[in-house]
Amino acid sequence: MKIVYISKLNGAKWSGPSYSVPAQIDAQSKIDDVIWINLGQEENSEWNKLDYYYNKRKISFKKISGLMKPFDKPDLVVVEQFYAFSTEKVFYNLIKEKVPYIIIPRGEFTEAAQAQKHVKKMVANRLFMNRYMKGACAIQYLTQKEKDDSKICKGYPGLVIPNGTQEKENIKQQFSPDELCFTYIGRIDVYHKGLDLLIQACNLVKMELIRNSVIIKIYGPDRDGRLDEMKNLVEKFGLTTVIRFLDAVVDPEKKKVLLDTDVFLMTSRFEGLPMALIEAMSYGIPCAITEGTNMRNEVREYDAGWDCQNSSESIADMFLKVIDEKKFLSQKGRNAHRLSKEYTWNSIAEKSQLEYEKIIRRE
């Protein structure tokens, strides 16, 4: 199968798609003929080492029929994310050339995501983006919940194929006997990642957290300029001994942080399928998550951690439950590692090939 991937990534190492998209394409390249065209202004220098990777300097991309053979007539085009292309003619040209394509919105079509910058998205949707959604052969969701929550695409053809991870050689063996360390790794995006709910929840059960030596470490870059606001709120609530904001971590440093963690914490209001969460579980780290992460059902099925609703009260109750069930950390960590094996990139590539072939036959 000949597949063209199109993205507009900035290559930031703290960004989930900067990991998941290259890993997804690399796994697919082992069983299909692929090229990857990235239209972002910045990129990860490692990508240039890939023989199937092209950026704006390597290729003048305007339309599919202008690509090198045999990718001028691909079997399928896969567009990573959606609104990043609102100022591009990618979808317009795909429809004009009658090239079959799928969209991987990575959570952008969910109701919660549509609520962000709602007016701007509503106008864009009505003017042209709705046409681009409808023109796709299918929308590829990362979880069933993402599909269910993407009501803007109700009735459109869809398939569910998750993000993946690599199996890890070293996994968590020992958990802290004295303190309880929660870790969040990701960008400081207050609304999206539910960091306001997290801080409010901690305030509700502050004394219990302090009494049980709970530490919450938040690693990531300040993406929406509200880090100082969050720090001030932590100080106002008297939570400076509990919540710590730290710089973003990548590669070996991130591995060390994860292996020093007791529970991986994610309080997102919405996600596609968070790479950081899957990676943490692949190290044998149990998780504490909100329903917005889209992993609630799987975590429950495997007993891989704790879950709650998207509210400060529910998150507070989850903290108390983790404290009360601290003795189950090792067991839940093993279960988390077992769950992560459902998301290896090689198996996902094989599933993708089967699903893509069905789409091509249908077209």
Steps between C-alpha positions, in 0.01 A plus 500: 500500500621852416424746781578872520502650851455875535560685826576848629706423811742737670726222631476610864611209716237574763221459244328160481454502120873569459548149638189315384487614138863407411469171690175417324646574157822311572309188601283527187809544280609146591197346326388766248657752261474839669618858479450763768460867411521740795391857433600643839742791517713323759586134541700240686844460342474121543220487244737606222685170542191310379510420129122537470486843668456826308468858623444830321867523410518151353180515299272763350167351593190648341301202383521122514531455123821705514677253731765256387382165363336283623365736767344728238222242496485369858252247625430720800597831659504525881466854639623535857284746700253739339482867590872546442409490130230768511735741319636236262349365176576138587139384537379715211752340265430147625131543423574667167731215394259236636772348717367277783602633841436443867530749784655423839368795706665392828212620714424820304144392412383425855243728660751622758756588234237671285409715802850649498515802267142408422403800287815479288450127437128539435565761231781295343283186504211673325720667241710203389616255768170307507548429131846364572365273776231363270750448218702249703465128439503461877588674824758304699448530875746394767237357736135401485421775749660760274275373221191511721583853616562629148136584432597751234585196282199289594406276209836536325701181430742441787754254631682467831876441502695612809838659559777262595820456692819298493540216749740599778786294638500673840176529692415630845590252774495693829251760622572760766422378855502849651348749258255473209629663183256591222644622170348685207702545180363721227445859404365754747164549330269582789158432346589211269706313758267584790775649713255744658284204609810327636601794719144552624477129584822515700363792698192296592712223658809702587550368853467135389758557226745664738442240773577218255810667348345536155711682241361598160765584239383681187755494216444704187532825303266793558288489185222743586688752714322407820778330694549796734125507561506131595800550727324788673191285552712222650655752740163651585363157595808414706594211272865585429620189685267283291503637144823575316533641148815389317650539153410266216686169489586289195683182407729354774397760756133418446569129545667570836210720609250227415692227677511722810122546486238311701192609302468671163241777524287640218195719561422602140159627400549340159758299306531281194717232652780647715845369409640603838251276678569195285874552537474526878304175517758328281748563784265328745367823652137493618293802407244736650289650222181687419243379250624768258816301434289250302668206679256454787341176376833336421653597834199356679504179297867435581487648852798714394435793731223733614251715310250777560275755336609841371433698816712623789282307749541173312876550460526570875316176574739316266800632695351367822438163339859475374628582848271239653606236244872577490576136579371408151752716311718207391205291390341783305840584349531147365150527360588832337801340334278217375251753361776688317581186301169545320653811344824390335570684176557186293159355581338839436668521157361159407151601610531828309592317180193277527268792569651716226460220246132478589464873442674479161277211388192691612606803301 
